[in-house]
Amino acid sequence: MYRCALVAIVVAASIPTPASAQTVRSFPPNTLRGAMVFGDYPSVTLNGQAAQLSPGSRVRGPTTWP
């Protein structure tokens, strides 16, 4: 009987569950959106103004999830 319970626990633990980090994030209604244009690393243009990314920065989008 203990073996059956152990097998059931192992099987239940091995079932994959969706990661909570991959859910759609909701933003507050007053959140501002911007346009980012990538140039040579680390240069970017954010809303028409030049900016630089920090070392080790990662930009992710809907098609670049790990």
C-alpha positions in Angstrom: 0.0 0.0 0.0 2.8 2.4 0.8 4.4 1.6 -2.6 1.2 2.6 -4.4 1.1 5.9 -2.5 4.7 6.6 -3.2 4.1 5.9 -6.9 1.1 8.2 -6.9 3.2 11.0 -5.3 6.0 10.6 -7.8 3.6 10.6 -10.8 1.7 13.6 -9.5 5.0 15.5 -9.0 6.2 14.7 -12.5 3.1 16.2 -14.2 4.2 19.5 -15.8 2.3 22.6 -14.8 2.3 25.9 -16.7 4.8 28.4 -15.3 3.3 31.4 -13.7 5.9 33.7 -15.4 4.4 33.0 -18.8 1.0 34.5 -18.0 -0.2 37.7 -19.5 0.8 40.7 -17.3 -1.8 43.3 -16.7 -0.6 46.9 -16.5 -2.3 49.9 -14.8 -4.5 51.9 -17.1 -2.2 55.0 -16.9 0.9 53.0 -18.2 2.7 54.8 -21.0 3.7 52.9 -24.1 6.9 53.7 -26.0 8.6 52.8 -29.3 12.1 51.3 -29.0 14.4 51.0 -32.0 17.5 48.9 -31.6 20.8 50.0 -33.1 24.3 48.7 -32.5 24.5 47.3 -29.0 24.0 48.9 -26.5 22.5 51.9 -28.4 18.7 52.2 -28.6 16.3 54.9 -29.5 13.4 55.2 -27.1 10.6 57.5 -28.3 13.0 59.3 -30.6 15.6 60.0 -27.9 19.0 58.2 -27.8 19.6 55.9 -24.9 21.8 53.0 -23.9 21.1 49.6 -22.4 22.8 48.5 -19.3 25.4 45.7 -19.4 23.8 42.3 -19.3 20.3 43.7 -20.2 17.8 41.4 -21.8 14.8 42.5 -23.8 12.1 39.9 -24.2 9.0 39.9 -26.4 6.3 37.4 -27.2 8.6 35.4 -29.5 11.8 35.5 -27.3 10.8 33.7 -24.1 13.5 31.4 -22.7 
